[in-house]
Amino acid sequence: MGKTTGIAFVLLVLTGLFVQGCVTVEKFPSPPFGTEAALYSQGELQVTFADTVFRTFEAARGALADNDIVINSAQHDMSGGTIEGTRRDGTKISILLRAKKPDITVVNIKVGTFGDEALSRKISSNIESRLKK
């Protein structure tokens, strides 16, 4: 192996070590009606809806029913609320709502211990659909 080839190989290997820790940022289309942003991190989906806690709470309850999730407990006030539910297979679902402003509600959706992004996003989509009505 020539000196130039050897140096190129070492640089390629070192570059691979540094790139390993990089994070890929994906550009998503504009969020749909009623939402500012949706972020899935550490097994939990956080979505911001442009509506009151009360309306968002009722939409979340309906979204759980849409997905055959039994509601075990649900409570709310003007500052926020919580909904706890269970799927038929025993998986627990928790929804935490908090008012960011009177007409802006932040919703955190967690499915199971480690999360289920697909179901979390489906519940979020159902909440959004119910808020449009």
N, CA, C and O of each residue as an XYZ file, in Angstrom:
532
protein
N       0.872     -1.171      0.000
C       0.000      0.000      0.000
C       0.907      1.219      0.000
O       1.834      1.306      0.806
N       0.643      2.172     -0.909
C       1.447      3.379     -0.989
C       1.157      4.319      0.168
O       0.160      4.176      0.875
N       2.054      5.287      0.343
C       1.917      6.241      1.445
C       0.620      7.039      1.322
O      -0.071      7.238      2.321
N       0.281      7.493      0.131
C      -0.938      8.275     -0.091
C      -2.179      7.429      0.168
O      -3.140      7.902      0.773
N      -2.161      6.194     -0.283
C      -3.298      5.299     -0.061
C      -3.467      5.005      1.423
O      -4.590      4.952      1.925
N      -2.360      4.815      2.120
C      -2.407      4.548      3.561
C      -2.981      5.726      4.331
O      -3.790      5.541      5.240
N      -2.569      6.934      3.972
C      -3.084      8.142      4.639
C      -4.574      8.295      4.357
O      -5.345      8.622      5.259
N      -4.983      8.061      3.117
C      -6.399      8.166      2.758
C      -7.227      7.157      3.550
O      -8.329      7.469      3.999
N      -6.695      5.948      3.720
C      -7.402      4.915      4.477
C      -7.563      5.324      5.939
O      -8.645      5.181      6.508
N      -6.501      5.827      6.544
C      -6.552      6.269      7.945
C      -7.560      7.405      8.101
O      -8.341      7.410      9.052
N      -7.549      8.362      7.183
C      -8.511      9.472      7.241
C      -9.944      8.968      7.101
O     -10.844      9.459      7.783
N     -10.158      8.007      6.234
C     -11.493      7.443      6.053
C     -11.972      6.760      7.333
O     -13.126      6.924      7.727
N     -11.098      6.002      7.978
C     -11.455      5.321      9.226
C     -11.746      6.342     10.318
O     -12.734      6.208     11.040
N     -10.901      7.358     10.450
C     -11.116      8.391     11.469
C     -12.412      9.157     11.220
O     -13.130      9.481     12.166
N     -12.714      9.445      9.970
C     -13.963     10.136      9.639
C     -15.154      9.295     10.073
O     -16.132      9.826     10.600
N     -15.077      7.994      9.857
C     -16.154      7.097     10.282
C     -16.369      7.122     11.782
O     -17.503      7.006     12.247
N     -15.302      7.270     12.542
C     -15.435      7.338     13.999
C     -16.140      8.610     14.438
O     -16.949      8.586     15.367
N     -15.840      9.719     13.777
C     -16.454     10.991     14.161
C     -17.898     11.098     13.695
O     -18.732     11.669     14.398
N     -18.203     10.563     12.532
C     -19.550     10.655     11.977
C     -20.537      9.813     12.777
O     -21.732     10.109     12.788
N     -20.065      8.790     13.433
C     -20.933      7.882     14.176
C     -21.806      8.619     15.182
O     -22.949      8.215     15.395
N     -21.316      9.676     15.804
C     -22.081     10.400     16.817
C     -22.947     11.507     16.259
O     -23.632     12.185     17.024
N     -22.942     11.710     14.976
C     -23.721     12.794     14.378
C     -25.206     12.453     14.370
O     -25.592     11.284     14.369
N     -26.011     13.475     14.365
C     -27.455     13.311     14.344
C     -27.971     13.799     13.001
O     -27.556     14.851     12.515
N     -28.862     13.047     12.413
C     -29.477     13.446     11.157
C     -30.715     14.274     11.458
O     -31.569     13.870     12.248
N     -30.802     15.421     10.830
C     -31.968     16.276     11.003
C     -32.789     16.176      9.731
O     -32.297     16.456      8.638
N     -34.038     15.776      9.880
C     -34.911     15.637      8.726
C     -35.844     16.831      8.645
O     -36.358     17.307      9.658
N     -36.055     17.305      7.432
C     -36.997     18.400      7.239
C     -38.355     17.797      6.928
O     -38.514     17.041      5.969
N     -39.324     18.142      7.750
C     -40.679     17.639      7.567
C     -41.538     18.745      6.973
O     -41.226     19.924      7.139
N     -42.605     18.386      6.290
C     -43.506     19.408      5.781
C     -44.148     20.174      6.931
O     -44.074     19.754      8.086
N     -44.766     21.280      6.613
C     -45.433     22.076      7.642
C     -46.415     21.212      8.410
O     -47.088     20.360      7.831
N     -46.498     21.435      9.735
C     -47.433     20.632     10.519
C     -48.872     20.873     10.085
O     -49.197     21.949      9.583
N     -49.731     19.886     10.274
C     -51.124     20.022      9.865
C     -51.888     21.024     10.713
O     -51.373     21.531     11.710
N     -53.117     21.303     10.310
C     -53.990     22.224     11.025
C     -54.014     21.897     12.507
O     -54.088     20.731     12.895
N     -53.952     22.932     13.329
C     -54.125     22.735     14.762
C     -52.869     22.364     15.509
O     -52.876     22.343     16.740
N     -51.790     22.069     14.808
C     -50.575     21.693     15.514
C     -49.443     22.634     15.160
O     -49.339     23.100     14.025
N     -48.598     22.910     16.137
C     -47.402     23.699     15.872
C     -46.254     22.765     15.518
O     -45.504     23.015     14.575
N     -46.126     21.694     16.278
C     -45.016     20.777     16.064
C     -45.319     19.442     16.719
O     -46.133     19.353     17.638
N     -44.656     18.414     16.237
C     -44.768     17.088     16.855
C     -43.354     16.545     16.995
O     -42.594     16.514     16.027
N     -43.007     16.117     18.204
C     -41.674     15.613     18.475
C     -41.779     14.275     19.190
O     -42.427     14.168     20.231
N     -41.136     13.251     18.626
C     -41.107     11.940     19.267
C     -39.712     11.739     19.840
O     -38.724     11.737     19.106
N     -39.640     11.571     21.151
C     -38.355     11.414     21.823
C     -38.522     10.528     23.050
O     -39.477     10.682     23.812
N     -37.603      9.614     23.233
C     -37.564      8.724     24.390
C     -38.912      8.028     24.633
O     -39.369      7.908     25.770
N     -39.528      7.578     23.545
C     -40.769      6.818     23.659
C     -42.019      7.636     23.884
O     -43.078      7.079     24.175
N     -41.920      8.951     23.756
C     -43.070      9.822     24.024
C     -43.232     10.828     22.885
O     -42.261     11.417     22.412
N     -44.479     11.010     22.459
C     -44.789     11.989     21.419
C     -45.322     13.246     22.076
O     -46.242     13.186     22.892
N     -44.742     14.390     21.721
C     -45.237     15.670     22.228
C     -45.778     16.472     21.049
O     -45.079     16.710     20.065
N     -47.038     16.883     21.172
C     -47.712     17.632     20.116
C     -48.352     18.863     20.734
O     -48.876     18.808     21.847
N     -48.309     19.969     20.013
C     -48.952     21.195     20.476
C     -50.160     21.473     19.594
O     -50.039     21.565     18.372
N     -51.325     21.604     20.218
C     -52.563     21.868     19.496
C     -53.038     23.288     19.765
O     -52.910     23.800     20.877
N     -53.582     23.910     18.742
C     -54.125     25.265     18.863
C     -55.581     25.174     19.304
O     -56.497     25.440     18.527
N     -55.778     24.792     20.572
C     -57.125     24.699     21.132
C     -57.034     24.691     22.652
O     -55.946     24.574     23.216
N     -58.169     24.812     23.306
C     -58.210     24.858     24.770
C     -57.937     23.482     25.374
O     -58.057     22.459     24.700
N     -57.571     23.475     26.644
C     -57.358     22.215     27.357
C     -58.643     21.393     27.343
O     -58.600     20.189     27.092
N     -59.788     22.029     27.609
C     -61.052     21.292     27.680
C     -61.353     20.575     26.368
O     -61.633     19.377     26.365
N     -61.296     21.307     25.246
C     -61.603     20.685     23.948
C     -60.580     19.609     23.585
O     -60.938     18.557     23.055
N     -59.314     19.877     23.873
C     -58.264     18.905     23.564
C     -58.410     17.659     24.435
O     -58.189     16.542     23.967
N     -58.781     17.850     25.700
C     -59.014     16.731     26.620
C     -60.137     15.839     26.091
O     -59.996     14.617     26.048
N     -61.242     16.447     25.691
C     -62.371     15.671     25.155
C     -61.985     14.968     23.857
O     -62.389     13.829     23.622
N     -61.201     15.647     23.011
C     -60.745     15.028     21.765
C     -59.823     13.843     22.059
O     -59.883     12.826     21.369
N     -58.977     13.970     23.074
C     -58.066     12.880     23.447
C     -58.843     11.673     23.972
O     -58.519     10.530     23.649
N     -59.860     11.931     24.774
C     -60.703     10.821     25.263
C     -61.342     10.094     24.082
O     -61.354      8.864     24.035
N     -61.865     10.851     23.142
C     -62.466     10.251     21.953
C     -61.450      9.496     21.109
O     -61.757      8.442     20.553
N     -60.230     10.041     21.014
C     -59.172      9.387     20.235
C     -58.807      8.032     20.837
O     -58.537      7.077     20.108
N     -58.799      7.950     22.155
C     -58.530      6.657     22.793
C     -59.653      5.671     22.482
O     -59.390      4.505     22.186
N     -60.893      6.128     22.548
C     -62.032      5.268     22.213
C     -61.945      4.809     20.754
O     -62.253      3.659     20.443
N     -61.520      5.719     19.853
C     -61.366      5.370     18.438
C     -60.396      4.208     18.248
O     -60.516      3.445     17.289
N     -59.440      4.076     19.158
C     -58.405      3.050     19.053
C     -58.625      1.879     20.010
O     -57.691      1.146     20.334
N     -59.880      1.712     20.460
C     -60.250      0.606     21.360
C     -59.393      0.557     22.624
O     -58.985     -0.515     23.071
N     -59.131      1.725     23.184
C     -58.362      1.824     24.422
C     -59.329      2.164     25.546
O     -60.069      3.144     25.464
N     -59.320      1.354     26.588
C     -60.205      1.555     27.735
C     -59.603      2.641     28.624
O     -58.429      2.577     28.986
N     -60.416      3.637     28.969
C     -59.950      4.720     29.838
C     -60.110      4.279     31.292
O     -61.210      3.949     31.735
N     -59.002      4.280     32.022
C     -58.998      3.895     33.435
C     -59.207      5.099     34.347
O     -59.870      4.993     35.379
N     -58.647      6.231     33.972
C     -58.829      7.455     34.752
C     -58.651      8.653     33.833
O     -57.890      8.609     32.867
N     -59.365      9.719     34.154
C     -59.284     10.947     33.363
C     -59.669     12.118     34.252
O     -60.712     12.101     34.906
N     -58.820     13.130     34.269
C     -59.131     14.334     35.042
C     -58.477     15.535     34.371
O     -57.439     15.414     33.721
N     -59.101     16.686     34.539
C     -58.516     17.905     33.978
C     -59.050     19.119     34.713
O     -60.078     19.071     35.388
N     -58.315     20.209     34.557
C     -58.770     21.522     35.002
C     -58.293     22.509     33.937
O     -57.881     22.093     32.854
N     -58.343     23.788     34.227
C     -57.980     24.783     33.212
C     -56.497     24.744     32.846
O     -56.123     25.175     31.755
N     -55.647     24.234     33.741
C     -54.208     24.238     33.472
C     -53.716     22.970     32.773
O     -52.615     22.956     32.222
N     -54.523     21.908     32.790
C     -54.094     20.679     32.137
C     -54.899     19.480     32.584
O     -55.960     19.616     33.193
N     -54.383     18.308     32.274
C     -55.088     17.096     32.661
C     -54.290     15.850     32.350
O     -53.221     15.910     31.744
N     -54.829     14.714     32.777
C     -54.211     13.420     32.497
C     -55.292     12.406     32.134
O     -56.411     12.447     32.647
N     -54.929     11.512     31.251
C     -55.800     10.398     30.883
C     -54.926      9.148     30.896
O     -53.858      9.118     30.285
N     -55.387      8.129     31.591
C     -54.682      6.844     31.641
C     -55.600      5.796     31.031
O     -56.786      5.731     31.355
N     -55.048      4.983     30.152
C     -55.842      3.947     29.511
C     -55.057      2.663     29.339
O     -53.858      2.607     29.610
N     -55.758      1.624     28.879
C     -55.134      0.320     28.668
C     -55.658     -0.294     27.376
O     -56.858     -0.265     27.104
N     -54.743     -0.851     26.584
C     -55.134     -1.592     25.385
C     -55.572     -2.994     25.791
O     -55.358     -3.417     26.927
N     -56.184     -3.708     24.854
C     -56.647     -5.075     25.132
C     -55.516     -5.999     25.558
O     -55.725     -6.931     26.334
N     -54.310     -5.736     25.046
C     -53.170     -6.597     25.395
C     -52.515     -6.205     26.722
O     -51.511     -6.794     27.122
N     -53.095     -5.202     27.404
C     -52.575     -4.783     28.703
C     -51.603     -3.618     28.652
O     -51.179     -3.124     29.697
N     -51.242     -3.171     27.457
C     -50.321     -2.042     27.317
C     -50.973     -0.775     27.855
O     -52.123     -0.471     27.539
N     -50.223     -0.042     28.672
C     -50.751      1.194     29.256
C     -50.460      2.377     28.346
O     -49.409      2.455     27.710
N     -51.418      3.292     28.303
C     -51.289      4.525     27.530
C     -51.526      5.677     28.487
O     -52.471      5.657     29.275
N     -50.663      6.680     28.416
C     -50.894      7.868     29.238
C     -50.825      9.105     28.355
O     -49.975      9.228     27.473
N     -51.746     10.006     28.625
C     -51.789     11.285     27.915
C     -51.759     12.383     28.966
O     -52.585     12.414     29.878
N     -50.801     13.274     28.823
C     -50.659     14.415     29.720
C     -50.918     15.673     28.906
O     -50.310     15.873     27.855
N     -51.820     16.522     29.389
C     -52.135     17.778     28.713
C     -51.760     18.936     29.631
O     -51.961     18.870     30.844
N     -51.214     19.996     29.042
C     -50.982     21.208     29.833
C     -51.195     22.428     28.950
O     -50.830     22.450     27.775
N     -51.799     23.439     29.557
C     -52.083     24.675     28.829
C     -50.805     25.492     28.709
O     -50.165     25.817     29.708
N     -50.446     25.815     27.482
C     -49.313     26.706     27.245
C     -49.827     28.139     27.266
O     -49.178     29.041     27.795
N     -51.003     28.330     26.682
C     -51.767     29.579     26.672
C     -53.223     29.148     26.736
O     -53.508     27.957     26.612
N     -54.153     30.078     26.925
C     -55.568     29.664     26.991
C     -56.042     28.860     25.774
O     -56.909     27.996     25.908
N     -55.485     29.137     24.596
C     -55.925     28.425     23.389
C     -54.813     27.579     22.756
O     -54.886     27.230     21.578
N     -53.791     27.254     23.543
C     -52.697     26.393     23.084
C     -52.490     25.305     24.139
O     -52.261     25.606     25.310
N     -52.569     24.044     23.720
C     -52.418     22.918     24.645
C     -51.305     21.995     24.164
O     -51.288     21.569     23.009
N     -50.378     21.694     25.067
C     -49.297     20.751     24.781
C     -49.740     19.376     25.281
O     -50.167     19.229     26.426
N     -49.634     18.378     24.414
C     -50.077     17.017     24.733
C     -48.889     16.062     24.611
O     -48.194     16.049     23.595
N     -48.666     15.266     25.657
C     -47.645     14.224     25.631
C     -48.354     12.872     25.642
O     -49.189     12.605     26.505
N     -48.009     12.022     24.669
C     -48.630     10.704     24.538
C     -47.546      9.647     24.713
O     -46.530      9.666     24.017
N     -47.767      8.734     25.639
C     -46.810      7.639     25.887
C     -47.565      6.316     25.822
O     -48.581      6.136     26.493
N     -47.061      5.399     25.011
C     -47.667      4.075     24.862
C     -46.680      3.041     25.396
O     -45.573      2.902     24.875
N     -47.082      2.327     26.426
C     -46.228      1.292     26.996
C     -45.005      1.856     27.696
O     -44.877      3.065     27.889
N     -44.119      0.962     28.068
C     -42.912      1.353     28.789
C     -41.908      2.034     27.878
O     -41.297      3.032     28.262
N     -41.733      1.508     26.679
C     -40.711      2.013     25.776
C     -41.262      2.863     24.638
O     -40.495      3.397     23.837
N     -42.582      2.995     24.558
C     -43.195      3.814     23.525
C     -43.547      3.025     22.273
O     -42.989      1.961     22.005
N     -44.476      3.570     21.523
C     -44.912      3.016     20.241
C     -45.223      4.229     19.379
O     -46.312      4.799     19.456
N     -44.254      4.616     18.557
C     -44.399      5.851     17.785
C     -45.604      5.812     16.854
O     -46.335      6.797     16.744
N     -45.815      4.687     16.186
C     -46.927      4.593     15.230
C     -48.270      4.815     15.922
O     -49.091      5.592     15.434
N     -48.505      4.145     17.047
C     -49.776      4.318     17.752
C     -49.876      5.713     18.362
O     -50.955      6.305     18.366
N     -48.778      6.244     18.873
C     -48.791      7.599     19.429
C     -49.208      8.609     18.365
O     -50.022      9.496     18.623
N     -48.645      8.468     17.169
C     -48.988      9.394     16.078
C     -50.435      9.188     15.613
O     -51.108     10.146     15.234
N     -50.904      7.953     15.642
C     -52.299      7.683     15.268
C     -53.250      8.348     16.259
O     -54.242      8.952     15.854
N     -52.957      8.241     17.549
C     -53.787      8.894     18.569
C     -53.751     10.401     18.367
O     -54.785     11.065     18.447
N     -52.567     10.943     18.104
C     -52.431     12.380     17.849
C     -53.264     12.813     16.645
O     -53.929     13.848     16.676
N     -53.220     12.013     15.593
C     -54.004     12.308     14.390
C     -55.503     12.267     14.684
O     -56.261     13.090     14.172
N     -55.929     11.309     15.510
C     -57.340     11.231     15.898
C     -57.747     12.441     16.733
O     -58.856     12.954     16.581
N     -56.864     12.897     17.609
C     -57.150     14.107     18.399
C     -57.344     15.282     17.453
O     -58.305     16.042     17.573
N     -56.421     15.418     16.516
C     -56.491     16.516     15.548
C     -57.796     16.480     14.749
O     -58.441     17.512     14.565
N     -58.181     15.298     14.278
C     -59.428     15.158     13.510
C     -60.637     15.574     14.333
O     -61.544     16.237     13.830
N     -60.643     15.180     15.597
C     -61.772     15.535     16.466
C     -61.803     17.034     16.758
O     -62.881     17.604     16.932
N     -60.655     17.672     16.813
C     -60.624     19.118     17.061
C     -61.125     19.913     15.853
O     -61.590     21.042     16.006
N     -61.034     19.339     14.669
C     -61.504     20.022     13.458
C     -63.019     20.059     13.374
O     -63.578     20.896     12.665
N     -63.698     19.156     14.092
C     -65.168     19.067     14.009
C     -65.819     20.231     14.707
O     -67.046     20.323     14.740
